[in-house]
């Protein structure tokens, strides 16, 4: 069974059960996804990739996220849409010149036509 098939199964069987909980440095929950909310969010990403962005199966998308549940949602959305996810860590502002070179190299060599990121990085 694929990851997406398992997600569909558990979203139907236990929709309100927490599947992922993101904790801050003090161990406090900052974000939670249930099976159903994860399924819905990842399908929304898939629909956006294949709808407004007009990506096709096999196209590539950069996933530019700090550690978060947003990364998981975007990754599963890419799987659902048949898009090749290319994870790349966001450049660190304290060493931007060095990180931008590495980031640009990954972006160029991957052939990605879009980048998905969180609102914290979308301005960049």
Buried (B, 14 or more C-beta within 10 A) or exposed (E): EEEBEEBBEBBEEEEEEEBBEBEEEEEEEEEEBBBBBBBBBBBEBBBBBBEEBEBEEEBBBBBBBEEBBBBBBBBBBBBBBBBBBBBBBBBEEEEEEEBBEEBEEBBEEBEBBBBBBBEEBEEE
